[in-house]
Amino acid sequence: MTELKYVRLHGELVAYQDSGHGPTLVMLHGIGSSSRTWRAVTPQLSERFRVVAPDLLGHGQSAKPRTDYSLGAFAVWLRNFLDELAIPRATIVGHSLGGGIGMQFVHQHPEYCERLSLIASGGLGAEVGLSLRLLASPAAELIAPLIAPKSVVAVGNRLLNRLDSVRPPQMATVETWEAYASLSDRPTRQAFLRTLRSVVDYRGQAVNARSRLDVTHGLPVSLVWGEQDPIIPVAHARAAHDALPGSRLLILPGVGHTPQLEAPAAVADSLEAFVNETAPWTPMATA
């Protein structure tokens, strides 16, 4: 596991991973997750690329302030983060919420973007899993502490540690548990709910970021999806592929919402081919 590094942006601590050398991949995780979600693909990718994976504000080991967690705010935050690391341009890779942030980032700051890879991405249609719609409801503020009390999380952590010593659970299972367990921490829970409500309500996803790519003609785009995704339906990937001429589409049979953990070799191979076989986008060329 790559060791976390830290930087301060406007006084707020940001944790991130930074490994490898070569063309830069900026990896954006989903809601309730962290840079750990890329742990299965980073070893392969960092052999040929510089892989930079932040813990988004409000997630992981980064600060969790009471602030704006909208897609637009995250896009500005990402620009400031890349400036701090002196990264002028990169291929943006986003999973779930990270994909929505990636599309917003291309819309607001196209000069930073060479390519865009969307993995089980949010922001491409209204449909979303029932659990997220319920958590986006007004009652969630009262229910969430009851769903993940610290006592239950402590017992679950002990059981997971015992299981790990006998037969390590699948990484996707660990990811789901860590997202659930994080809700027992009040600052994390509040940041989670603010982030979720900026993009989801009880009816589903409230933001369709696909329309924001209308000024990005020629931008190389890849879409990677699990065929059995229970959170964001694979139909979103097919519709986006049809709407984005020249985009690449990889659908992984038997895979759910975390392809980077469930089929890491396929995801890493597809990203490697995507970067190697496409030229970096030049926004000026669209004028």
C-alpha positions, 0 to 999 in steps of 0.5 A: 500500500502506497503511503499517504502524503499530506498537503494543506489547501486553504488551511484544510489538510488533504491526504493523497497517494502519489506513486510511479512516474510517467503520464499522470493519472488523477484517480477520484474515488466515490462517496463514502470511500477514499484513495484506498479504493485504488489499491488493487490497480495502483501497483500495475498502473504505477509501473508506467504512470504517475498515479495521484489519488487524493482523499476527497475533502470530507473523506478518508484522512482528509479534513471534514469541514462544514463547507460546500460539497457540490460538484462545482466546489469539488472541481475548484478544490481539485484544480487547487490540489493539482496546482499545489502538486504542480500538475499542469495536465492529467488524465482524470479517472473517476469512480461513482461520485468521482466520475461526476466530479471529473465531468464537472472538472472538465467543464470548468477547467478543461485546460487541465484535462488530457482524457476522462475515464469514467468507472461506474460513474454518477451524473449520467442519469437519474436512477440510483440505488435505493440505499442512497436515495434513503440516505438523501432524505431529510430523515437521514440526519436522525436515522444515520447515527442509529444505523451505524452506532459505534458499538456495532461498528466496533463489533464488526471491526473485530469480526472482520479482523478475525475473518481476515486472519482465516480467509481474507474477505473480498476487497469490495466487501471491505470497501462496503464495510468501511463506508458503512463504518465511517458513518459512526463518526459524526464529522464524516457522517455530516460531510457524507450527507452534505455531499450526497444531498448535493447530487441525490434526492429521494427521487434519484440523481439530481445532477446530469453532468453529461450535458456539461461535456457539450464543449469537449469535442474530441476529448478521449472518454472511456467508460468502464462498468460492472454489468451487475452494478446495483447502485448505478445501472449499466444502462447509463454507460450504454447511453453515455457511450452512444451520446459521446462519439468516439468513446470507449466502452468496457462492460465487465460481466459478473461485476458490481459497482466497484470494478477497480476492486472486483476486476482490477486487472481488467480495469488497469489494462483498459486504462493503460490501453486508453492512455497509450492509444489516445492522444492528449486532448487539446481544448484549443483545438475545439475552438 
